[in-house]
């Protein structure tokens, strides 16, 4: 019998938020908390949000004479648990995409009409 080789394809995720977006958590222990997206993990569809899902990590002393530490880190949460947030109106909203005059694809919040701008595209 011969083995059939299958092509390995990498699954690149698609997430509705980007690094720097302001989001509100809509489910979980940190529900209704608002923060900025710090990091995005596309393949896992997870994001790290400021001051959300904070866990304590205990580290042992590695050398003699050192003391152990207790540090707090922000763990990632699933991207489906957050929604884009408007700071002007203090409301969460879905978004729609459109192409502006400069042929740049932009996001617009549906409830408020606020346009989300990114510095790297301007």
C-alpha positions as CSV (number, residue, x, y, z in Angstrom):
1,X,0.0,0.0,0.0
2,X,1.2,3.5,-0.8
3,X,0.6,6.4,1.5
4,X,-1.3,9.3,0.1
5,X,0.3,12.6,1.0
6,X,-2.1,15.3,2.0
7,X,-1.3,18.9,1.7
8,X,-1.0,20.7,5.0
9,X,-2.7,24.1,4.9
10,X,-2.3,26.6,7.7
11,X,-5.6,27.9,9.0
12,X,-5.3,31.6,9.4
13,X,-8.0,33.0,11.6
14,X,-10.2,36.0,10.9
15,X,-11.0,38.3,13.8
16,X,-13.3,41.3,13.8
17,X,-11.0,43.4,16.0
18,X,-7.4,44.6,15.6
19,X,-4.6,45.6,17.9
20,X,-5.5,49.1,19.3
21,X,-9.3,48.8,19.1
22,X,-11.4,49.7,22.1
23,X,-13.6,46.7,23.0
24,X,-16.1,45.7,25.7
25,X,-16.3,42.2,27.1
26,X,-19.8,40.8,26.6
27,X,-19.5,37.5,28.4
28,X,-17.5,35.7,31.1
29,X,-16.2,36.8,34.5
30,X,-15.0,40.2,33.2
31,X,-18.3,41.1,31.6
32,X,-18.9,44.8,30.9
33,X,-15.2,45.7,31.3
34,X,-13.8,48.1,28.6
35,X,-10.2,48.0,27.4
36,X,-7.8,48.3,24.5
37,X,-6.7,45.3,22.5
38,X,-3.0,44.7,23.2
39,X,-2.2,41.6,21.2
40,X,-4.0,39.4,18.7
41,X,-3.5,35.6,18.1
42,X,-5.0,34.9,14.7
43,X,-4.7,31.1,14.6
44,X,-6.3,30.7,18.0
45,X,-8.8,33.5,17.5
46,X,-7.8,34.9,20.9
47,X,-7.0,38.5,22.0
48,X,-5.3,40.1,25.0
49,X,-7.3,43.1,26.4
50,X,-5.9,45.6,29.0
51,X,-7.0,44.8,32.6
52,X,-9.2,41.9,31.5
53,X,-8.7,38.2,32.5
54,X,-5.9,38.9,35.0
55,X,-4.3,35.8,36.5
56,X,-1.7,35.6,39.2
57,X,1.5,33.7,38.5
58,X,3.8,32.4,41.3
59,X,7.4,32.0,40.3
60,X,10.0,30.2,42.4
61,X,13.4,31.6,43.2
62,X,15.9,30.4,40.6
63,X,19.1,31.3,42.5
64,X,20.0,31.1,46.2
65,X,19.3,34.3,48.0
66,X,16.5,35.4,45.6
67,X,13.0,35.4,46.7
68,X,10.0,34.2,44.7
69,X,7.6,36.5,43.0
70,X,3.9,36.8,42.5
71,X,3.1,38.6,39.2
72,X,-0.2,39.4,37.6
73,X,-0.5,38.8,33.8
74,X,-3.3,39.4,31.3
75,X,-4.4,36.1,29.7
76,X,-6.0,36.0,26.3
77,X,-9.7,35.6,25.8
78,X,-11.7,34.4,22.8
79,X,-12.5,37.1,20.3
80,X,-16.1,36.2,20.2
81,X,-16.5,37.4,23.8
82,X,-15.8,41.1,22.9
83,X,-17.6,43.8,20.9
84,X,-16.3,47.0,19.5
85,X,-17.0,50.0,21.8
86,X,-17.7,53.6,21.2
87,X,-16.1,55.9,23.8
88,X,-18.1,58.9,22.6
89,X,-21.5,57.4,23.2
90,X,-20.5,54.7,25.7
91,X,-22.2,51.9,23.8
92,X,-21.2,48.6,22.0
93,X,-22.0,48.1,18.4
94,X,-21.5,45.9,15.4
95,X,-19.7,47.3,12.4
96,X,-19.9,47.5,8.7
97,X,-17.1,48.0,6.2
98,X,-16.9,50.6,3.4
99,X,-14.4,52.0,1.0
100,X,-13.6,55.7,1.5
101,X,-12.5,58.3,-1.1
102,X,-8.9,57.2,-0.9
103,X,-9.8,53.5,-1.7
104,X,-9.1,52.5,1.9
105,X,-11.3,49.9,3.5
106,X,-12.6,51.2,6.8
107,X,-14.9,50.1,9.6
108,X,-18.0,52.1,10.7
109,X,-20.0,51.4,13.9
110,X,-23.6,50.7,13.0
111,X,-25.3,52.3,16.0
112,X,-23.3,55.5,16.2
113,X,-21.9,55.9,12.7
114,X,-18.4,56.5,14.2
115,X,-15.6,55.6,11.8
116,X,-12.7,53.5,13.2
117,X,-9.4,54.9,11.9
118,X,-6.0,53.2,12.1
119,X,-2.7,55.2,12.1
120,X,-0.9,52.7,9.7
121,X,-3.4,53.4,6.8
122,X,-3.5,57.2,7.0
